[in-house]
Amino acid sequence: MTINSIIFDWDGTLGKTLHLWVAGYHRGMENQGHTFSDAEIVRDFFYEHDKGQEKFPHIDFSRLVNDAYAHLHEELPKLELYEAADETLAKLTEKGTELALVTSSPREILFRGMGAHNLEKYFSSIIAGDEAKVHKPHPAPFIKTMENTGMRAHDTLIIGDAGTDIVAGKAAGMKTCVFAPEENLLFHSPENLAAAGADFMIEKLMELVELV
């Protein structure tokens, strides 16, 4: 199998932004006099706000999200990348692999974190959440990336940390890879990731270099 191009996810794949969101929710909870574990925050507040609001009507969700966002914005210039993220992008570029990025995060938030590490230089196309009409798991952002770059589905690999990345990649006719490092277990169970049916699963980004 030949892979000539790779489309990366950002949150939970290159940048450890998910961990910043958890810390932000902790700050927001503390501001309202509440204490929750990391697992509780991810389960009840991270992905399904509506259910969280029903379960905890005494929490001011608007204030909570604003506090979490403020923490994220403050900490993004100090964002930690996943192990060997920069080195992996550099080696893939040296090998002639074309790289692009698709994220649901707004461009301003994306570049506040990415710009701290000068990663944007590696990507021929970047589509942020506020530039897409629909988001993953819809394949449209990946299809738009192909239009922008000339990438072809049959030799393009999608890598992301969530099942939505895999579903979108498959719908676009691309090969797919789940990024499942140990530090992401808080956010995604191995069972759910396996059920997404990706073509590959890796725990370290540098493993990508061996796939192309």
Backbone as CSV, one residue per row, in Angstrom:
resi,resn,N_x,N_y,N_z,CA_x,CA_y,CA_z,C_x,C_y,C_z
1,MET,0.839,-1.194,0.000,0.000,0.000,0.000,0.875,1.246,0.000
2,THR,0.558,2.175,-0.882,1.312,3.420,-0.972,0.540,4.551,-0.313
3,ILE,1.220,5.298,0.546,0.632,6.484,1.167,1.483,7.683,0.773
4,ASN,0.897,8.582,0.020,1.627,9.763,-0.436,1.251,11.031,0.317
5,SER,0.151,10.986,1.044,-0.290,12.170,1.779,-1.000,11.755,3.061
6,ILE,-0.926,12.621,4.063,-1.544,12.361,5.366,-2.294,13.608,5.810
7,ILE,-3.524,13.409,6.279,-4.308,14.498,6.859,-4.400,14.266,8.362
8,PHE,-3.908,15.217,9.125,-3.869,15.116,10.580,-5.068,15.801,11.224
9,ASP,-5.506,15.223,12.330,-6.353,15.915,13.292,-5.420,16.739,14.186
10,TRP,-5.967,17.681,14.946,-5.143,18.503,15.831,-5.334,18.134,17.298
11,ASP,-6.545,18.349,17.817,-6.801,18.129,19.242,-6.694,16.649,19.592
12,GLY,-5.819,16.322,20.516,-5.666,14.932,20.925,-4.812,14.100,19.991
13,THR,-4.261,14.735,18.951,-3.417,14.014,17.990,-2.028,14.636,17.898
14,LEU,-1.963,15.920,17.685,-0.679,16.630,17.692,-0.513,17.455,18.966
15,GLY,-1.553,18.181,19.331,-1.503,19.026,20.521,-2.328,18.458,21.666
16,LYS,-1.805,18.563,22.879,-2.502,18.041,24.062,-3.522,19.057,24.585
17,THR,-4.387,19.490,23.701,-5.400,20.476,24.069,-6.513,19.882,24.919
18,LEU,-6.795,18.599,24.748,-7.855,17.978,25.550,-7.533,18.072,27.034
19,HIS,-6.272,17.921,27.360,-5.849,18.019,28.756,-6.013,19.450,29.275
20,LEU,-5.810,20.437,28.403,-6.021,21.827,28.808,-7.493,22.097,29.080
21,TRP,-8.367,21.499,28.275,-9.802,21.667,28.507,-10.208,21.085,29.856
22,VAL,-9.673,19.923,30.193,-9.988,19.322,31.496,-9.562,20.258,32.620
23,ALA,-8.351,20.790,32.511,-7.862,21.723,33.528,-8.747,22.965,33.589
24,GLY,-9.220,23.414,32.433,-10.103,24.569,32.388,-11.434,24.308,33.056
25,TYR,-11.970,23.113,32.848,-13.221,22.748,33.515,-13.025,22.656,35.023
26,HIS,-11.880,22.165,35.442,-11.583,22.136,36.881,-11.596,23.556,37.448
27,ARG,-10.973,24.475,36.731,-10.951,25.861,37.206,-12.377,26.417,37.283
28,GLY,-13.160,26.153,36.249,-14.535,26.633,36.243,-15.364,26.047,37.368
29,MET,-15.151,24.760,37.650,-15.863,24.110,38.751,-15.460,24.724,40.089
30,GLU,-14.185,24.942,40.264,-13.692,25.537,41.514,-14.277,26.929,41.725
31,ASN,-14.432,27.673,40.633,-15.001,29.016,40.731,-16.451,28.994,41.206
32,GLN,-17.110,27.849,41.010,-18.496,27.711,41.459,-18.613,26.846,42.714
33,GLY,-17.467,26.471,43.280,-17.478,25.704,44.518,-17.749,24.229,44.357
34,HIS,-17.437,23.674,43.185,-17.687,22.255,42.920,-16.370,21.529,42.651
35,THR,-16.364,20.232,42.915,-15.190,19.401,42.660,-15.618,18.132,41.941
36,PHE,-14.983,17.858,40.824,-15.241,16.647,40.057,-13.904,16.023,39.669
37,SER,-13.908,14.714,39.460,-12.700,14.034,38.991,-12.530,14.276,37.492
38,ASP,-11.327,13.986,36.989,-11.090,14.099,35.545,-12.092,13.255,34.766
39,ALA,-12.295,12.022,35.215,-13.197,11.109,34.511,-14.625,11.643,34.495
40,GLU,-15.061,12.229,35.600,-16.414,12.792,35.662,-16.555,13.981,34.726
41,ILE,-15.539,14.804,34.659,-15.586,15.962,33.766,-15.692,15.520,32.312
42,VAL,-14.884,14.545,31.925,-14.928,14.058,30.545,-16.272,13.409,30.251
43,ARG,-16.759,12.602,31.176,-18.007,11.864,30.953,-19.228,12.778,30.901
44,ASP,-19.309,13.727,31.827,-20.545,14.492,31.992,-20.534,15.883,31.372
45,PHE,-19.353,16.411,31.037,-19.295,17.789,30.568,-18.577,17.974,29.240
46,PHE,-17.756,17.027,28.862,-16.882,17.214,27.708,-17.627,17.164,26.383
47,TYR,-18.372,16.100,26.179,-18.940,15.843,24.866,-20.447,16.046,24.785
48,GLU,-21.156,15.890,25.881,-22.616,15.965,25.858,-23.093,16.990,26.879
49,HIS,-22.953,18.259,26.534,-23.308,19.341,27.456,-24.770,19.279,27.876
50,ASP,-25.644,18.920,26.925,-27.076,18.912,27.234,-27.396,17.943,28.363
51,LYS,-26.794,16.758,28.309,-27.035,15.772,29.360,-26.449,16.239,30.681
52,GLY,-25.293,16.897,30.617,-24.682,17.416,31.832,-25.537,18.472,32.492
53,GLN,-26.137,19.324,31.683,-26.997,20.369,32.219,-28.224,19.783,32.900
54,GLU,-28.748,18.704,32.335,-29.904,18.042,32.944,-29.514,17.358,34.249
55,LYS,-28.332,16.774,34.274,-27.886,16.021,35.443,-27.457,16.938,36.585
56,PHE,-26.914,18.109,36.242,-26.406,19.038,37.260,-27.017,20.427,37.045
57,PRO,-28.308,20.572,37.310,-28.975,21.864,37.055,-28.460,23.004,37.929
58,HIS,-27.756,22.674,39.021,-27.240,23.708,39.912,-25.950,24.350,39.395
59,ILE,-25.409,23.824,38.300,-24.172,24.374,37.733,-24.511,25.361,36.624
60,ASP,-23.878,26.507,36.661,-24.039,27.517,35.619,-23.137,27.129,34.447
61,PHE,-23.716,26.495,33.436,-22.921,25.951,32.342,-22.311,27.043,31.473
62,SER,-23.027,28.112,31.271,-22.480,29.204,30.471,-21.213,29.752,31.123
63,ARG,-21.263,29.970,32.411,-20.093,30.458,33.141,-18.985,29.416,33.126
64,LEU,-19.355,28.144,33.282,-18.369,27.061,33.293,-17.581,27.018,31.989
65,VAL,-18.296,27.047,30.874,-17.636,26.979,29.567,-16.777,28.217,29.332
66,ASN,-17.267,29.371,29.733,-16.481,30.601,29.578,-15.185,30.541,30.383
67,ASP,-15.266,30.011,31.610,-14.068,29.884,32.442,-13.080,28.890,31.834
68,ALA,-13.612,27.775,31.317,-12.751,26.768,30.697,-12.071,27.334,29.451
69,TYR,-12.833,28.073,28.663,-12.285,28.687,27.450,-11.199,29.702,27.797
70,ALA,-11.432,30.476,28.840,-10.440,31.470,29.260,-9.134,30.799,29.672
71,HIS,-9.248,29.670,30.373,-8.052,28.925,30.779,-7.318,28.401,29.547
72,LEU,-8.075,27.840,28.609,-7.474,27.318,27.381,-6.720,28.422,26.644
73,HIS,-7.358,29.547,26.482,-6.755,30.663,25.747,-5.471,31.132,26.428
74,GLU,-5.486,31.146,27.741,-4.323,31.584,28.519,-3.152,30.619,28.400
75,GLU,-3.460,29.318,28.361,-2.418,28.293,28.406,-1.928,27.830,27.034
76,LEU,-2.656,28.117,25.973,-2.284,27.605,24.649,-0.874,27.972,24.199
77,PRO,-0.375,29.176,24.482,1.001,29.477,24.068,2.040,28.578,24.730
78,LYS,1.647,27.880,25.795,2.557,26.945,26.474,2.166,25.498,26.197
79,LEU,1.358,25.285,25.163,0.821,23.964,24.865,1.916,22.914,24.692
80,GLU,1.690,21.762,25.293,2.587,20.618,25.122,2.119,19.790,23.933
81,LEU,3.048,19.373,23.104,2.751,18.484,21.986,2.912,17.037,22.423
82,TYR,2.305,16.137,21.665,2.547,14.717,21.911,3.979,14.376,21.521
83,GLU,4.473,13.313,22.110,5.871,12.912,21.929,6.258,12.862,20.448
84,ALA,7.326,13.555,20.111,7.927,13.543,18.767,6.994,14.076,17.680
85,ALA,6.035,14.908,18.041,5.117,15.451,17.031,5.871,16.262,15.979
86,ASP,6.676,17.198,16.421,7.429,18.045,15.489,8.389,17.204,14.653
87,GLU,9.090,16.292,15.301,10.055,15.449,14.594,9.367,14.559,13.558
88,THR,8.191,14.053,13.895,7.451,13.206,12.962,7.044,13.990,11.724
89,LEU,6.509,15.183,11.924,6.120,16.018,10.791,7.325,16.350,9.919
90,ALA,8.459,16.619,10.548,9.674,16.947,9.798,10.144,15.756,8.971
91,LYS,10.149,14.564,9.563,10.615,13.369,8.846,9.678,13.013,7.696
92,LEU,8.372,13.146,7.924,7.420,12.871,6.850,7.618,13.848,5.696
93,THR,7.846,15.095,6.022,8.091,16.108,4.990,9.368,15.794,4.221
94,GLU,10.410,15.370,4.934,11.670,15.003,4.287,11.480,13.841,3.317
95,LYS,10.554,12.940,3.630,10.294,11.787,2.775,9.410,12.140,1.585
96,GLY,8.936,13.386,1.537,8.108,13.813,0.419,6.627,13.580,0.604
97,THR,6.208,13.256,1.806,4.794,13.045,2.095,4.101,14.395,2.259
98,GLU,3.039,14.621,1.509,2.299,15.877,1.650,1.405,15.799,2.882
99,LEU,1.396,16.861,3.667,0.651,16.881,4.922,-0.401,17.984,4.905
100,ALA,-1.556,17.675,5.493,-2.623,18.658,5.661,-3.224,18.459,7.042
101,LEU,-4.088,19.378,7.439,-4.690,19.300,8.769,-6.155,19.709,8.700
102,VAL,-6.993,18.949,9.396,-8.419,19.263,9.526,-8.785,19.190,10.997
103,THR,-9.386,20.249,11.518,-9.761,20.280,12.929,-11.119,20.939,13.103
104,SER,-11.795,20.587,14.184,-13.057,21.242,14.526,-12.827,22.496,15.363
105,SER,-11.597,22.735,15.774,-11.279,23.927,16.558,-11.276,25.172,15.670
106,PRO,-11.711,26.316,16.186,-11.647,27.563,15.416,-10.198,27.912,15.071
107,ARG,-10.011,28.606,13.976,-8.658,28.922,13.504,-7.859,29.714,14.539
108,GLU,-8.484,30.661,15.209,-7.750,31.482,16.173,-7.205,30.625,17.308
109,ILE,-8.023,29.682,17.793,-7.588,28.779,18.858,-6.504,27.837,18.339
110,LEU,-6.712,27.302,17.144,-5.735,26.394,16.539,-4.365,27.048,16.442
111,PHE,-4.312,28.251,15.880,-3.022,28.889,15.640,-2.396,29.436,16.914
112,ARG,-3.200,29.678,17.937,-2.626,30.111,19.212,-1.776,28.996,19.816
113,GLY,-2.196,27.747,19.604,-1.414,26.613,20.084,-0.370,26.152,19.086
114,MET,-0.770,25.990,17.839,0.144,25.518,16.806,1.264,26.515,16.547
115,GLY,0.911,27.801,16.560,1.901,28.827,16.272,3.021,28.876,17.287
116,ALA,2.734,28.419,18.509,3.769,28.401,19.545,4.894,27.437,19.185
117,HIS,4.600,26.493,18.289,5.593,25.496,17.880,5.946,25.602,16.392
118,ASN,5.365,26.570,15.703,5.659,26.795,14.283,5.371,25.554,13.435
119,LEU,4.280,24.866,13.747,3.956,23.643,13.013,3.261,23.910,11.685
120,GLU,2.666,25.084,11.528,1.882,25.349,10.321,2.720,25.245,9.054
121,LYS,4.034,25.363,9.178,4.918,25.311,8.007,4.880,23.949,7.321
122,TYR,4.414,22.927,8.029,4.429,21.578,7.465,3.209,21.278,6.589
123,PHE,2.158,22.077,6.667,0.879,21.706,6.063,0.572,22.515,4.806
124,SER,0.194,21.805,3.748,-0.183,22.467,2.496,-1.610,22.987,2.548
125,SER,-2.411,22.465,3.459,-3.794,22.918,3.629,-4.182,22.767,5.094
126,ILE,-4.874,23.767,5.627,-5.398,23.708,6.990,-6.851,24.159,6.948
127,ILE,-7.752,23.299,7.405,-9.166,23.649,7.499,-9.564,23.618,8.963
128,ALA,-9.971,24.767,9.484,-10.375,24.882,10.883,-11.894,24.788,11.007
129,GLY,-12.344,24.621,12.242,-13.762,24.387,12.475,-14.666,25.515,12.032
130,ASP,-14.203,26.752,12.149,-15.036,27.883,11.757,-14.967,28.170,10.258
131,GLU,-14.260,27.319,9.514,-14.165,27.461,8.063,-14.905,26.344,7.335
132,ALA,-15.446,25.402,8.078,-16.134,24.262,7.483,-17.638,24.369,7.727
133,LYS,-18.421,24.028,6.721,-19.878,24.064,6.862,-20.372,22.917,7.734
134,VAL,-19.696,21.788,7.650,-20.015,20.632,8.490,-18.707,20.078,9.041
135,HIS,-18.796,19.341,10.128,-17.608,18.821,10.799,-17.584,17.296,10.764
136,LYS,-16.428,16.746,11.092,-16.320,15.302,11.264,-17.356,14.853,12.297
137,PRO,-18.056,13.739,12.062,-17.744,12.629,11.148,-18.180,12.792,9.693
138,HIS,-18.682,13.945,9.303,-18.988,14.173,7.891,-17.669,14.265,7.120
139,PRO,-17.597,13.671,5.940,-16.330,13.659,5.189,-16.014,14.961,4.460
140,ALA,-16.929,15.925,4.469,-16.751,17.137,3.657,-15.420,17.858,3.878
141,PRO,-14.933,18.017,5.130,-13.646,18.710,5.296,-12.480,17.980,4.627
142,PHE,-12.536,16.647,4.598,-11.486,15.877,3.937,-11.597,16.005,2.418
143,ILE,-12.826,15.989,1.930,-13.037,16.157,0.491,-12.564,17.541,0.048
144,LYS,-12.853,18.551,0.866,-12.397,19.910,0.563,-10.871,19.981,0.560
145,THR,-10.236,19.257,1.471,-8.771,19.223,1.506,-8.215,18.649,0.211
146,MET,-8.848,17.595,-0.298,-8.407,17.027,-1.574,-8.548,18.052,-2.696
147,GLU,-9.634,18.802,-2.678,-9.832,19.836,-3.698,-8.764,20.923,-3.590
148,ASN,-8.394,21.259,-2.359,-7.402,22.320,-2.138,-5.995,21.917,-2.564
149,THR,-5.688,20.634,-2.422,-4.301,20.184,-2.565,-4.030,19.287,-3.763
150,GLY,-5.064,18.651,-4.284,-4.849,17.645,-5.316,-4.564,16.269,-4.752
151,MET,-4.671,16.115,-3.431,-4.524,14.788,-2.829,-5.573,13.839,-3.395
152,ARG,-5.241,12.541,-3.407,-6.154,11.520,-3.914,-6.533,10.586,-2.778
153,ALA,-7.791,10.226,-2.723,-8.287,9.428,-1.600,-7.538,8.112,-1.453
154,HIS,-7.212,7.453,-2.562,-6.674,6.098,-2.476,-5.267,6.041,-1.887
155,ASP,-4.526,7.155,-1.912,-3.188,7.121,-1.313,-3.029,8.178,-0.212
156,THR,-4.164,8.520,0.417,-4.158,9.460,1.536,-4.566,8.749,2.819
157,LEU,-3.859,9.053,3.892,-4.136,8.475,5.208,-4.664,9.559,6.137
158,ILE,-5.712,9.232,6.871,-6.246,10.107,7.913,-5.735,9.606,9.254
159,ILE,-5.248,10.506,10.109,-4.893,10.108,11.467,-5.590,11.025,12.464
160,GLY,-6.224,10.402,13.458,-6.905,11.152,14.502,-7.083,10.301,15.733
161,ASP,-7.504,10.938,16.813,-7.621,10.243,18.095,-9.023,9.741,18.378
162,ALA,-10.001,10.082,17.528,-11.397,9.771,17.834,-12.060,8.976,16.719
163,GLY,-13.142,8.310,17.082,-13.896,7.550,16.098,-14.451,8.417,14.984
164,THR,-14.758,9.684,15.290,-15.283,10.580,14.258,-14.278,10.806,13.134
165,ASP,-12.992,10.816,13.468,-11.954,10.952,12.439,-11.982,9.762,11.494
166,ILE,-12.133,8.587,12.080,-12.105,7.353,11.288,-13.339,7.246,10.406
167,VAL,-14.504,7.546,10.972,-15.749,7.495,10.200,-15.678,8.453,9.013
168,ALA,-15.201,9.657,9.255,-15.094,10.654,8.183,-14.098,10.218,7.114
169,GLY,-12.959,9.680,7.552,-11.953,9.230,6.605,-12.445,8.102,5.724
170,LYS,-13.127,7.145,6.325,-13.665,6.026,5.550,-14.705,6.511,4.548
171,ALA,-15.549,7.440,4.991,-16.583,7.970,4.102,-15.979,8.708,2.917
172,ALA,-14.783,9.252,3.112,-14.088,9.954,2.026,-13.268,9.004,1.160
173,GLY,-13.256,7.717,1.511,-12.533,6.725,0.723,-11.055,6.639,1.018
174,MET,-10.637,7.140,2.188,-9.225,7.183,2.546,-8.848,6.073,3.518
175,LYS,-7.561,5.792,3.625,-7.065,4.913,4.666,-7.113,5.662,5.995
176,THR,-7.247,4.919,7.076,-7.435,5.574,8.374,-6.517,4.988,9.437
177,CYS,-6.128,5.851,10.376,-5.242,5.443,11.464,-5.699,6.109,12.759
178,VAL,-5.896,5.306,13.795,-6.232,5.826,15.119,-4.947,6.066,15.897
179,PHE,-4.846,7.241,16.500,-3.742,7.559,17.400,-4.235,7.327,18.820
180,ALA,-3.641,6.346,19.500,-4.146,5.926,20.807,-3.030,5.827,21.844
181,PRO,-2.420,6.956,22.206,-1.385,6.927,23.250,-2.015,6.712,24.618
182,GLU,-1.204,6.285,25.555,-1.714,5.999,26.892,-2.374,7.218,27.527
183,GLU,-1.833,8.411,27.287,-2.387,9.603,27.934,-3.763,9.986,27.408
184,ASN,-4.226,9.333,26.324,-5.564,9.612,25.800,-6.627,8.656,26.317
185,LEU,-6.250,7.718,27.170,-7.221,6.755,27.693,-8.337,7.440,28.470
186,LEU,-8.059,8.593,29.035,-9.080,9.346,29.758,-10.220,9.751,28.834
187,PHE,-9.917,9.957,27.561,-10.895,10.508,26.627,-11.536,9.469,25.714
188,HIS,-10.817,8.400,25.416,-11.317,7.401,24.474,-10.968,6.004,24.973
189,SER,-11.951,5.130,25.031,-11.671,3.758,25.449,-11.110,2.968,24.269
190,PRO,-10.186,2.038,24.526,-9.640,1.213,23.441,-10.726,0.452,22.691
191,GLU,-11.765,0.033,23.417,-12.853,-0.724,22.789,-13.589,0.123,21.754
192,ASN,-13.889,1.362,22.120,-14.595,2.244,21.186,-13.731,2.586,19.978
193,LEU,-12.445,2.780,20.222,-11.551,3.081,19.107,-11.429,1.886,18.168
194,ALA,-11.317,0.697,18.740,-11.215,-0.509,17.918,-12.481,-0.707,17.090
195,ALA,-13.621,-0.363,17.683,-14.897,-0.540,16.995,-15.037,0.370,15.781
196,ALA,-14.263,1.450,15.753,-14.330,2.370,14.613,-13.790,1.731,13.340
197,GLY,-12.973,0.680,13.493,-12.504,-0.079,12.338,-11.429,0.583,11.506
198,ALA,-10.513,1.284,12.158,-9.418,1.928,11.424,-8.490,0.889,10.804
199,ASP,-7.814,1.277,9.750,-6.857,0.374,9.099,-5.609,0.169,9.947
200,PHE,-5.252,1.187,10.724,-4.069,1.120,11.584,-4.392,1.730,12.940
201,MET,-3.632,1.311,13.946,-3.697,1.932,15.264,-2.272,2.073,15.770
202,ILE,-1.899,3.286,16.178,-0.549,3.526,16.680,-0.613,4.209,18.040
203,GLU,0.454,4.049,18.806,0.541,4.693,20.117,1.562,5.822,20.127
204,LYS,2.429,5.859,19.123,3.440,6.912,19.005,3.399,7.482,17.587
205,LEU,3.462,8.791,17.491,3.362,9.437,16.186,4.475,9.018,15.239
206,MET,5.660,8.757,15.773,6.791,8.398,14.926,6.541,7.101,14.152
207,GLU,5.594,6.290,14.601,5.247,5.069,13.873,4.727,5.387,12.475
208,LEU,4.212,6.594,12.285,3.718,6.982,10.961,4.814,6.943,9.909
209,VAL,6.024,7.257,10.320,7.139,7.311,9.370,7.356,5.948,8.723
210,GLU,7.067,4.890,9.464,7.252,3.537,8.935,6.094,3.104,8.043
211,LEU,4.976,3.843,8.087,3.813,3.470,7.284,3.875,4.020,5.865
212,VAL,4.735,5.022,5.650,4.752,5.662,4.323,6.026,5.300,3.557
